[in-house]
Amino acid sequence: MLGDIILETQNLSRDFGALRALGHVDLQVPRGRVHSVIGPNGAGKTTFFNVVTGMYAPTAGRVIFKGEDITGVPPEAINWKGIAKTFQITQIFRELTVLENVQIACQSRLPETGKLRSLWAAPDVRDRAADLLKFFRLDGRLDEHAGNLSHGEQRFLDICLALATEPELLLLDEPTAGMTPSETREAVDLIMQVARRRGLTLLLIEHDMSVVMGISDRVTVLHQGLKIAEGTPDEVRADPKVVEAYLGGEL
């Protein structure tokens, strides 16, 4: 038994003209687990994330979150329902300070009446933002322009922006891309700590197989838009179809 399913996709497909980027993908993610989606470049991983989060409408199929069909729901509404996503390329506001970036994300969870208040007149928003930045060890950079952060720090800030919206399901698209090995270890450790503390479910795209195999409860493998394998890390690592898709590369 998979237990309480927080996210399910049924026959999920997405075409771009004559190109089928995603084909008939069925997936179930139990609440509180770490589920990774892997595959070679062009396998459809980011397209899958973009369909789940409403950035692309599916050509066919359904997305179900906590039992509710959210297919075709706009990204902002999906975020409000409890799904957040980080991006391969960080989506920070480079000209704003580190603290202001997270304050804006925190403010998105306020009722509409709360959004009429000044960010800087809402100490609860400032405190929440500062606490989150402290956890990711960015508390010494609160007043720094976000564009001045190192690559690794910008990745951490991007994760903070997603977490500030208080999701139940967090989609991480290549969260350690471009990080040094030590930054990668730190990032994975902090992500897992905050996931456990908040009871988050994680859906992860990641090319670093040591990360995937080290933290995932279950792994789905896409190739040319199709799901070719799914199972525990050990099961996926030993699957001949997966080895062939990666052309014998390291798994």
ChimeraX commands (.cxc) that place a marker at each C-alpha (Angstrom):
marker #1 position 0.00,0.00,0.00 radius 0.5
marker #1 position 1.27,3.47,-0.90 radius 0.5
marker #1 position -0.71,5.16,1.86 radius 0.5
marker #1 position -2.17,8.67,1.60 radius 0.5
marker #1 position -1.59,9.88,-1.96 radius 0.5
marker #1 position -0.99,13.63,-2.08 radius 0.5
marker #1 position -0.33,13.88,-5.84 radius 0.5
marker #1 position -1.50,11.68,-8.69 radius 0.5
marker #1 position -1.20,12.07,-12.45 radius 0.5
marker #1 position -3.31,9.99,-14.79 radius 0.5
marker #1 position -2.42,9.52,-18.47 radius 0.5
marker #1 position -0.64,12.89,-18.39 radius 0.5
marker #1 position 0.48,14.04,-21.83 radius 0.5
marker #1 position 1.76,17.25,-23.37 radius 0.5
marker #1 position 2.37,17.95,-27.05 radius 0.5
marker #1 position 4.20,20.88,-28.60 radius 0.5
marker #1 position 2.93,20.83,-32.16 radius 0.5
marker #1 position 3.95,17.47,-33.63 radius 0.5
marker #1 position 6.35,16.78,-30.74 radius 0.5
marker #1 position 5.09,14.67,-27.85 radius 0.5
marker #1 position 7.15,15.88,-24.90 radius 0.5
marker #1 position 5.21,13.85,-22.34 radius 0.5
marker #1 position 3.20,10.73,-23.02 radius 0.5
marker #1 position 0.64,8.98,-20.79 radius 0.5
marker #1 position 2.52,9.39,-17.52 radius 0.5
marker #1 position 0.85,7.83,-14.48 radius 0.5
marker #1 position 2.40,8.67,-11.14 radius 0.5
marker #1 position 1.41,8.51,-7.48 radius 0.5
marker #1 position 3.27,10.34,-4.72 radius 0.5
marker #1 position 2.46,9.38,-1.10 radius 0.5
marker #1 position 2.35,12.13,1.49 radius 0.5
marker #1 position 5.59,12.72,3.38 radius 0.5
marker #1 position 7.85,10.87,0.93 radius 0.5
marker #1 position 10.72,11.88,-1.34 radius 0.5
marker #1 position 9.94,10.93,-4.94 radius 0.5
marker #1 position 12.49,11.65,-7.66 radius 0.5
marker #1 position 11.95,11.93,-11.40 radius 0.5
marker #1 position 15.06,11.19,-13.44 radius 0.5
marker #1 position 15.98,10.67,-17.08 radius 0.5
marker #1 position 18.41,11.80,-19.77 radius 0.5
marker #1 position 18.29,15.35,-21.13 radius 0.5
marker #1 position 15.08,15.89,-23.07 radius 0.5
marker #1 position 13.25,13.09,-21.24 radius 0.5
marker #1 position 10.30,15.33,-20.32 radius 0.5
marker #1 position 11.08,15.91,-16.66 radius 0.5
marker #1 position 10.70,19.69,-16.57 radius 0.5
marker #1 position 7.67,19.48,-18.87 radius 0.5
marker #1 position 6.11,17.13,-16.35 radius 0.5
marker #1 position 6.75,19.61,-13.53 radius 0.5
marker #1 position 5.36,22.48,-15.60 radius 0.5
marker #1 position 2.14,20.60,-16.34 radius 0.5
marker #1 position 1.69,19.63,-12.68 radius 0.5
marker #1 position 2.12,23.25,-11.56 radius 0.5
marker #1 position -0.19,24.71,-14.21 radius 0.5
marker #1 position 2.46,26.44,-16.31 radius 0.5
marker #1 position 1.47,24.23,-19.24 radius 0.5
marker #1 position -1.99,22.82,-19.87 radius 0.5
marker #1 position -1.87,19.08,-20.57 radius 0.5
marker #1 position -2.84,17.79,-23.98 radius 0.5
marker #1 position -4.47,14.86,-22.21 radius 0.5
marker #1 position -4.76,13.42,-18.73 radius 0.5
marker #1 position -5.40,14.71,-15.24 radius 0.5
marker #1 position -3.50,16.11,-12.25 radius 0.5
marker #1 position -5.03,15.32,-8.85 radius 0.5
marker #1 position -3.82,16.98,-5.64 radius 0.5
marker #1 position -5.19,15.83,-2.29 radius 0.5
marker #1 position -8.10,14.20,-4.12 radius 0.5
marker #1 position -8.99,17.35,-6.10 radius 0.5
marker #1 position -8.69,17.56,-9.88 radius 0.5
marker #1 position -6.47,20.60,-10.49 radius 0.5
marker #1 position -5.97,20.04,-14.22 radius 0.5
marker #1 position -5.82,23.39,-15.99 radius 0.5
marker #1 position -5.87,25.43,-12.77 radius 0.5
marker #1 position -3.66,28.57,-13.05 radius 0.5
marker #1 position -0.22,28.45,-11.37 radius 0.5
marker #1 position -1.12,31.04,-8.74 radius 0.5
marker #1 position -4.16,29.06,-7.65 radius 0.5
marker #1 position -2.16,25.83,-7.57 radius 0.5
marker #1 position 0.41,27.52,-5.34 radius 0.5
marker #1 position -2.35,28.71,-3.02 radius 0.5
marker #1 position -3.65,25.11,-2.78 radius 0.5
marker #1 position -0.26,24.00,-1.41 radius 0.5
marker #1 position 2.15,23.22,-4.27 radius 0.5
marker #1 position 5.38,25.18,-4.73 radius 0.5
marker #1 position 8.18,24.79,-7.26 radius 0.5
marker #1 position 11.78,25.87,-7.63 radius 0.5
marker #1 position 13.32,26.32,-11.06 radius 0.5
marker #1 position 16.40,25.15,-12.95 radius 0.5
marker #1 position 17.29,28.83,-13.33 radius 0.5
marker #1 position 16.71,30.79,-10.14 radius 0.5
marker #1 position 13.68,33.11,-10.18 radius 0.5
marker #1 position 14.82,35.60,-7.57 radius 0.5
marker #1 position 14.35,39.39,-7.69 radius 0.5
marker #1 position 17.96,40.35,-8.20 radius 0.5
marker #1 position 17.54,44.09,-7.50 radius 0.5
marker #1 position 15.72,43.56,-4.20 radius 0.5
marker #1 position 17.37,42.59,-0.95 radius 0.5
marker #1 position 17.49,39.00,0.21 radius 0.5
marker #1 position 14.96,39.77,2.95 radius 0.5
marker #1 position 12.61,41.61,0.60 radius 0.5
marker #1 position 12.58,38.61,-1.75 radius 0.5
marker #1 position 11.31,36.30,0.96 radius 0.5
marker #1 position 8.93,38.89,2.44 radius 0.5
marker #1 position 7.16,39.08,-0.92 radius 0.5
marker #1 position 6.82,35.30,-1.02 radius 0.5
marker #1 position 5.55,35.21,2.57 radius 0.5
marker #1 position 3.02,37.92,1.75 radius 0.5
marker #1 position 1.47,35.69,-0.92 radius 0.5
marker #1 position -0.07,33.59,1.88 radius 0.5
marker #1 position -1.83,36.55,3.48 radius 0.5
marker #1 position -5.56,37.11,2.91 radius 0.5
marker #1 position -6.36,39.76,0.35 radius 0.5
marker #1 position -6.92,42.34,3.12 radius 0.5
marker #1 position -3.44,41.60,4.45 radius 0.5
marker #1 position -1.91,42.23,1.06 radius 0.5
marker #1 position -3.04,45.85,1.24 radius 0.5
marker #1 position -0.67,46.46,4.13 radius 0.5
marker #1 position 2.92,47.51,3.60 radius 0.5
marker #1 position 5.32,44.59,3.77 radius 0.5
marker #1 position 7.50,46.53,6.15 radius 0.5
marker #1 position 4.56,47.31,8.44 radius 0.5
marker #1 position 3.88,43.61,8.97 radius 0.5
marker #1 position 6.37,42.32,11.55 radius 0.5
marker #1 position 4.95,38.78,11.31 radius 0.5
marker #1 position 5.96,38.66,7.64 radius 0.5
marker #1 position 9.42,40.03,8.37 radius 0.5
marker #1 position 9.95,37.58,11.22 radius 0.5
marker #1 position 8.85,34.58,9.14 radius 0.5
marker #1 position 11.13,35.62,6.31 radius 0.5
marker #1 position 14.10,36.20,8.62 radius 0.5
marker #1 position 13.60,32.85,10.37 radius 0.5
marker #1 position 13.56,30.99,7.07 radius 0.5
marker #1 position 16.69,32.77,5.85 radius 0.5
marker #1 position 18.45,32.00,9.13 radius 0.5
marker #1 position 17.71,28.30,8.68 radius 0.5
marker #1 position 19.38,28.42,5.25 radius 0.5
marker #1 position 22.29,30.40,6.71 radius 0.5
marker #1 position 21.53,33.56,4.79 radius 0.5
marker #1 position 20.77,35.68,7.87 radius 0.5
marker #1 position 24.05,37.54,7.44 radius 0.5
marker #1 position 22.96,38.72,3.97 radius 0.5
marker #1 position 19.48,40.09,4.70 radius 0.5
marker #1 position 20.15,43.59,3.35 radius 0.5
marker #1 position 22.34,42.45,0.45 radius 0.5
marker #1 position 20.94,42.70,-3.08 radius 0.5
marker #1 position 20.00,39.17,-4.12 radius 0.5
marker #1 position 21.96,39.53,-7.34 radius 0.5
marker #1 position 25.17,39.82,-5.32 radius 0.5
marker #1 position 24.82,36.36,-3.77 radius 0.5
marker #1 position 26.97,33.46,-4.90 radius 0.5
marker #1 position 25.40,30.83,-7.12 radius 0.5
marker #1 position 24.91,28.44,-4.22 radius 0.5
marker #1 position 23.38,31.19,-2.06 radius 0.5
marker #1 position 20.98,32.12,-4.86 radius 0.5
marker #1 position 19.86,28.48,-5.06 radius 0.5
marker #1 position 19.22,28.53,-1.31 radius 0.5
marker #1 position 17.26,31.78,-1.67 radius 0.5
marker #1 position 15.15,30.24,-4.44 radius 0.5
marker #1 position 14.27,27.36,-2.09 radius 0.5
marker #1 position 13.40,29.89,0.62 radius 0.5
marker #1 position 10.99,31.64,-1.77 radius 0.5
marker #1 position 9.19,28.36,-2.42 radius 0.5
marker #1 position 9.06,27.42,1.25 radius 0.5
marker #1 position 7.77,30.86,2.21 radius 0.5
marker #1 position 4.49,30.04,0.45 radius 0.5
marker #1 position 3.98,27.23,3.01 radius 0.5
marker #1 position 3.52,24.33,0.59 radius 0.5
marker #1 position 2.55,20.78,1.43 radius 0.5
marker #1 position 4.20,19.52,-1.78 radius 0.5
marker #1 position 7.51,21.02,-2.90 radius 0.5
marker #1 position 8.78,20.41,-6.43 radius 0.5
marker #1 position 12.53,20.91,-6.74 radius 0.5
marker #1 position 13.89,21.21,-10.27 radius 0.5
marker #1 position 17.65,20.59,-10.17 radius 0.5
marker #1 position 18.12,22.21,-6.72 radius 0.5
marker #1 position 21.86,21.45,-6.61 radius 0.5
marker #1 position 22.67,22.39,-10.21 radius 0.5
marker #1 position 26.00,24.20,-10.41 radius 0.5
marker #1 position 26.83,23.68,-6.76 radius 0.5
marker #1 position 30.16,22.46,-5.48 radius 0.5
marker #1 position 30.18,19.03,-3.77 radius 0.5
marker #1 position 30.26,20.68,-0.34 radius 0.5
marker #1 position 27.38,23.03,-1.27 radius 0.5
marker #1 position 25.43,20.04,-2.58 radius 0.5
marker #1 position 25.85,18.14,0.69 radius 0.5
marker #1 position 24.80,21.21,2.66 radius 0.5
marker #1 position 21.78,21.83,0.41 radius 0.5
marker #1 position 20.55,18.25,0.64 radius 0.5
marker #1 position 20.97,18.22,4.41 radius 0.5
marker #1 position 19.04,21.48,4.86 radius 0.5
marker #1 position 16.27,20.46,2.44 radius 0.5
marker #1 position 15.76,17.16,4.25 radius 0.5
marker #1 position 15.78,18.88,7.65 radius 0.5
marker #1 position 13.12,21.38,6.66 radius 0.5
marker #1 position 11.04,18.67,4.94 radius 0.5
marker #1 position 10.99,16.59,8.12 radius 0.5
marker #1 position 10.19,19.58,10.33 radius 0.5
marker #1 position 7.31,20.73,8.15 radius 0.5
marker #1 position 6.04,17.31,7.08 radius 0.5
marker #1 position 6.68,18.20,3.44 radius 0.5
marker #1 position 6.37,15.88,0.49 radius 0.5
marker #1 position 9.21,16.33,-2.01 radius 0.5
marker #1 position 9.10,15.72,-5.75 radius 0.5
marker #1 position 12.59,16.09,-7.13 radius 0.5
marker #1 position 14.32,16.39,-10.51 radius 0.5
marker #1 position 18.03,15.90,-10.07 radius 0.5
marker #1 position 20.93,14.82,-12.29 radius 0.5
marker #1 position 23.24,14.00,-9.38 radius 0.5
marker #1 position 22.53,10.30,-8.96 radius 0.5
marker #1 position 24.27,10.16,-5.59 radius 0.5
marker #1 position 21.67,12.65,-4.32 radius 0.5
marker #1 position 18.75,10.81,-5.93 radius 0.5
marker #1 position 19.77,7.38,-4.72 radius 0.5
marker #1 position 20.65,8.68,-1.27 radius 0.5
marker #1 position 17.39,10.42,-0.33 radius 0.5
marker #1 position 14.60,9.02,-2.51 radius 0.5
marker #1 position 11.92,6.66,-1.30 radius 0.5
marker #1 position 10.86,6.04,-4.88 radius 0.5
marker #1 position 12.19,6.95,-8.33 radius 0.5
marker #1 position 10.37,7.39,-11.63 radius 0.5
marker #1 position 12.40,7.23,-14.85 radius 0.5
marker #1 position 11.32,9.13,-17.97 radius 0.5
marker #1 position 12.79,8.61,-21.44 radius 0.5
marker #1 position 11.59,10.44,-24.53 radius 0.5
marker #1 position 8.52,11.57,-22.63 radius 0.5
marker #1 position 7.50,8.09,-21.49 radius 0.5
marker #1 position 7.73,6.43,-18.10 radius 0.5
marker #1 position 10.02,3.44,-18.58 radius 0.5
marker #1 position 10.61,2.39,-14.96 radius 0.5
marker #1 position 9.62,3.07,-11.39 radius 0.5
marker #1 position 10.61,1.64,-8.05 radius 0.5
marker #1 position 12.98,1.95,-5.14 radius 0.5
marker #1 position 16.46,3.34,-5.89 radius 0.5
marker #1 position 17.92,-0.19,-5.89 radius 0.5
marker #1 position 15.21,-1.49,-8.22 radius 0.5
marker #1 position 15.67,1.39,-10.66 radius 0.5
marker #1 position 19.46,1.12,-10.60 radius 0.5
marker #1 position 19.22,-2.55,-11.62 radius 0.5
marker #1 position 16.55,-2.12,-14.32 radius 0.5
marker #1 position 17.98,-2.96,-17.79 radius 0.5
marker #1 position 15.73,-0.38,-19.49 radius 0.5
marker #1 position 17.13,2.35,-17.27 radius 0.5
marker #1 position 20.73,1.30,-17.85 radius 0.5
marker #1 position 20.09,1.34,-21.61 radius 0.5
marker #1 position 18.44,4.79,-21.47 radius 0.5
marker #1 position 21.49,6.16,-19.71 radius 0.5
marker #1 position 23.80,4.43,-22.20 radius 0.5
marker #1 position 25.58,2.65,-19.38 radius 0.5
marker #1 position 26.22,5.84,-17.45 radius 0.5
marker #1 position 26.51,5.95,-13.68 radius 0.5
marker #1 position 23.33,5.26,-11.74 radius 0.5
marker link #1:1,2 radius 0.2
marker link #1:2,3 radius 0.2
marker link #1:3,4 radius 0.2
marker link #1:4,5 radius 0.2
marker link #1:5,6 radius 0.2
marker link #1:6,7 radius 0.2
marker link #1:7,8 radius 0.2
marker link #1:8,9 radius 0.2
marker link #1:9,10 radius 0.2
marker link #1:10,11 radius 0.2
marker link #1:11,12 radius 0.2
marker link #1:12,13 radius 0.2
marker link #1:13,14 radius 0.2
marker link #1:14,15 radius 0.2
marker link #1:15,16 radius 0.2
marker link #1:16,17 radius 0.2
marker link #1:17,18 radius 0.2
marker link #1:18,19 radius 0.2
marker link #1:19,20 radius 0.2
marker link #1:20,21 radius 0.2
marker link #1:21,22 radius 0.2
marker link #1:22,23 radius 0.2
marker link #1:23,24 radius 0.2
marker link #1:24,25 radius 0.2
marker link #1:25,26 radius 0.2
marker link #1:26,27 radius 0.2
marker link #1:27,28 radius 0.2
marker link #1:28,29 radius 0.2
marker link #1:29,30 radius 0.2
marker link #1:30,31 radius 0.2
marker link #1:31,32 radius 0.2
marker link #1:32,33 radius 0.2
marker link #1:33,34 radius 0.2
marker link #1:34,35 radius 0.2
marker link #1:35,36 radius 0.2
marker link #1:36,37 radius 0.2
marker link #1:37,38 radius 0.2
marker link #1:38,39 radius 0.2
marker link #1:39,40 radius 0.2
marker link #1:40,41 radius 0.2
marker link #1:41,42 radius 0.2
marker link #1:42,43 radius 0.2
marker link #1:43,44 radius 0.2
marker link #1:44,45 radius 0.2
marker link #1:45,46 radius 0.2
marker link #1:46,47 radius 0.2
marker link #1:47,48 radius 0.2
marker link #1:48,49 radius 0.2
marker link #1:49,50 radius 0.2
marker link #1:50,51 radius 0.2
marker link #1:51,52 radius 0.2
marker link #1:52,53 radius 0.2
marker link #1:53,54 radius 0.2
marker link #1:54,55 radius 0.2
marker link #1:55,56 radius 0.2
marker link #1:56,57 radius 0.2
marker link #1:57,58 radius 0.2
marker link #1:58,59 radius 0.2
marker link #1:59,60 radius 0.2
marker link #1:60,61 radius 0.2
marker link #1:61,62 radius 0.2
marker link #1:62,63 radius 0.2
marker link #1:63,64 radius 0.2
marker link #1:64,65 radius 0.2
marker link #1:65,66 radius 0.2
marker link #1:66,67 radius 0.2
marker link #1:67,68 radius 0.2
marker link #1:68,69 radius 0.2
marker link #1:69,70 radius 0.2
marker link #1:70,71 radius 0.2
marker link #1:71,72 radius 0.2
marker link #1:72,73 radius 0.2
marker link #1:73,74 radius 0.2
marker link #1:74,75 radius 0.2
marker link #1:75,76 radius 0.2
marker link #1:76,77 radius 0.2
marker link #1:77,78 radius 0.2
marker link #1:78,79 radius 0.2
marker link #1:79,80 radius 0.2
marker link #1:80,81 radius 0.2
marker link #1:81,82 radius 0.2
marker link #1:82,83 radius 0.2
marker link #1:83,84 radius 0.2
marker link #1:84,85 radius 0.2
marker link #1:85,86 radius 0.2
marker link #1:86,87 radius 0.2
marker link #1:87,88 radius 0.2
marker link #1:88,89 radius 0.2
marker link #1:89,90 radius 0.2
marker link #1:90,91 radius 0.2
marker link #1:91,92 radius 0.2
marker link #1:92,93 radius 0.2
marker link #1:93,94 radius 0.2
marker link #1:94,95 radius 0.2
marker link #1:95,96 radius 0.2
marker link #1:96,97 radius 0.2
marker link #1:97,98 radius 0.2
marker link #1:98,99 radius 0.2
marker link #1:99,100 radius 0.2
marker link #1:100,101 radius 0.2
marker link #1:101,102 radius 0.2
marker link #1:102,103 radius 0.2
marker link #1:103,104 radius 0.2
marker link #1:104,105 radius 0.2
marker link #1:105,106 radius 0.2
marker link #1:106,107 radius 0.2
marker link #1:107,108 radius 0.2
marker link #1:108,109 radius 0.2
marker link #1:109,110 radius 0.2
marker link #1:110,111 radius 0.2
marker link #1:111,112 radius 0.2
marker link #1:112,113 radius 0.2
marker link #1:113,114 radius 0.2
marker link #1:114,115 radius 0.2
marker link #1:115,116 radius 0.2
marker link #1:116,117 radius 0.2
marker link #1:117,118 radius 0.2
marker link #1:118,119 radius 0.2
marker link #1:119,120 radius 0.2
marker link #1:120,121 radius 0.2
marker link #1:121,122 radius 0.2
marker link #1:122,123 radius 0.2
marker link #1:123,124 radius 0.2
marker link #1:124,125 radius 0.2
marker link #1:125,126 radius 0.2
marker link #1:126,127 radius 0.2
marker link #1:127,128 radius 0.2
marker link #1:128,129 radius 0.2
marker link #1:129,130 radius 0.2
marker link #1:130,131 radius 0.2
marker link #1:131,132 radius 0.2
marker link #1:132,133 radius 0.2
marker link #1:133,134 radius 0.2
marker link #1:134,135 radius 0.2
marker link #1:135,136 radius 0.2
marker link #1:136,137 radius 0.2
marker link #1:137,138 radius 0.2
marker link #1:138,139 radius 0.2
marker link #1:139,140 radius 0.2
marker link #1:140,141 radius 0.2
marker link #1:141,142 radius 0.2
marker link #1:142,143 radius 0.2
marker link #1:143,144 radius 0.2
marker link #1:144,145 radius 0.2
marker link #1:145,146 radius 0.2
marker link #1:146,147 radius 0.2
marker link #1:147,148 radius 0.2
marker link #1:148,149 radius 0.2
marker link #1:149,150 radius 0.2
marker link #1:150,151 radius 0.2
marker link #1:151,152 radius 0.2
marker link #1:152,153 radius 0.2
marker link #1:153,154 radius 0.2
marker link #1:154,155 radius 0.2
marker link #1:155,156 radius 0.2
marker link #1:156,157 radius 0.2
marker link #1:157,158 radius 0.2
marker link #1:158,159 radius 0.2
marker link #1:159,160 radius 0.2
marker link #1:160,161 radius 0.2
marker link #1:161,162 radius 0.2
marker link #1:162,163 radius 0.2
marker link #1:163,164 radius 0.2
marker link #1:164,165 radius 0.2
marker link #1:165,166 radius 0.2
marker link #1:166,167 radius 0.2
marker link #1:167,168 radius 0.2
marker link #1:168,169 radius 0.2
marker link #1:169,170 radius 0.2
marker link #1:170,171 radius 0.2
marker link #1:171,172 radius 0.2
marker link #1:172,173 radius 0.2
marker link #1:173,174 radius 0.2
marker link #1:174,175 radius 0.2
marker link #1:175,176 radius 0.2
marker link #1:176,177 radius 0.2
marker link #1:177,178 radius 0.2
marker link #1:178,179 radius 0.2
marker link #1:179,180 radius 0.2
marker link #1:180,181 radius 0.2
marker link #1:181,182 radius 0.2
marker link #1:182,183 radius 0.2
marker link #1:183,184 radius 0.2
marker link #1:184,185 radius 0.2
marker link #1:185,186 radius 0.2
marker link #1:186,187 radius 0.2
marker link #1:187,188 radius 0.2
marker link #1:188,189 radius 0.2
marker link #1:189,190 radius 0.2
marker link #1:190,191 radius 0.2
marker link #1:191,192 radius 0.2
marker link #1:192,193 radius 0.2
marker link #1:193,194 radius 0.2
marker link #1:194,195 radius 0.2
marker link #1:195,196 radius 0.2
marker link #1:196,197 radius 0.2
marker link #1:197,198 radius 0.2
marker link #1:198,199 radius 0.2
marker link #1:199,200 radius 0.2
marker link #1:200,201 radius 0.2
marker link #1:201,202 radius 0.2
marker link #1:202,203 radius 0.2
marker link #1:203,204 radius 0.2
marker link #1:204,205 radius 0.2
marker link #1:205,206 radius 0.2
marker link #1:206,207 radius 0.2
marker link #1:207,208 radius 0.2
marker link #1:208,209 radius 0.2
marker link #1:209,210 radius 0.2
marker link #1:210,211 radius 0.2
marker link #1:211,212 radius 0.2
marker link #1:212,213 radius 0.2
marker link #1:213,214 radius 0.2
marker link #1:214,215 radius 0.2
marker link #1:215,216 radius 0.2
marker link #1:216,217 radius 0.2
marker link #1:217,218 radius 0.2
marker link #1:218,219 radius 0.2
marker link #1:219,220 radius 0.2
marker link #1:220,221 radius 0.2
marker link #1:221,222 radius 0.2
marker link #1:222,223 radius 0.2
marker link #1:223,224 radius 0.2
marker link #1:224,225 radius 0.2
marker link #1:225,226 radius 0.2
marker link #1:226,227 radius 0.2
marker link #1:227,228 radius 0.2
marker link #1:228,229 radius 0.2
marker link #1:229,230 radius 0.2
marker link #1:230,231 radius 0.2
marker link #1:231,232 radius 0.2
marker link #1:232,233 radius 0.2
marker link #1:233,234 radius 0.2
marker link #1:234,235 radius 0.2
marker link #1:235,236 radius 0.2
marker link #1:236,237 radius 0.2
marker link #1:237,238 radius 0.2
marker link #1:238,239 radius 0.2
marker link #1:239,240 radius 0.2
marker link #1:240,241 radius 0.2
marker link #1:241,242 radius 0.2
marker link #1:242,243 radius 0.2
marker link #1:243,244 radius 0.2
marker link #1:244,245 radius 0.2
marker link #1:245,246 radius 0.2
marker link #1:246,247 radius 0.2
marker link #1:247,248 radius 0.2
marker link #1:248,249 radius 0.2
marker link #1:249,250 radius 0.2
marker link #1:250,251 radius 0.2
view
